[in-house]
């Protein structure tokens, strides 16, 4: 996996976690995906594991 792909995956993981935190704090309200906050964090952790060397 190239360094560019790794950095894209890490960036995506950060965005997912920030979205989950913003939904938890009530800053962002997206009713259709708010029930999947936990899974966003799990997917982000998986992306970080995949992108690590």
N, C-alpha and C positions, 0 to 999 in steps of 0.2 A: 504494500500500500504506500502510495506516495505521501510526501509531507503535506501537499495541498489537500489531499483527501482527508488526512488526519485532522488538519486544522478546520476543515469544513464540518466534520463530524463533531469535533469539540465545540465549535460555535453553535451548531444545532442543539447540542446538549445544554449549553448555557441558556439559549433562548427558551427551550422547553421548561427548564427549571424556573427561569424568571417569569414565564407565563403562569406556571403553577403557583408561584408565590404571590403574584399580582392577583390571581383569582382568589386565593385564600384570604388575602387582606381586603378584598372587595374593591380594588382599584379597577379591575377589568371584569366585566360580567358577560360571559358567553354561556347562556343557559344550556345549549346543546352539548357542550363539552365539559361543563363544570363538574360533572360526576366522574370524570376521568383524570382528575388532578393527580391522584396517586400513581396512576399508570404513566403519566407524563414523566414523573420523576424516575420511575423504574426504567423506562425506555431511555431516558437521558443517562442513567448510570450504565446501562448496557452499551450505549454508544461510546461512553468514555472508556469502558473496558475494551471494546473492539478497537478503538483508536490508539490505545496505549501500545507501546513497543514490547 
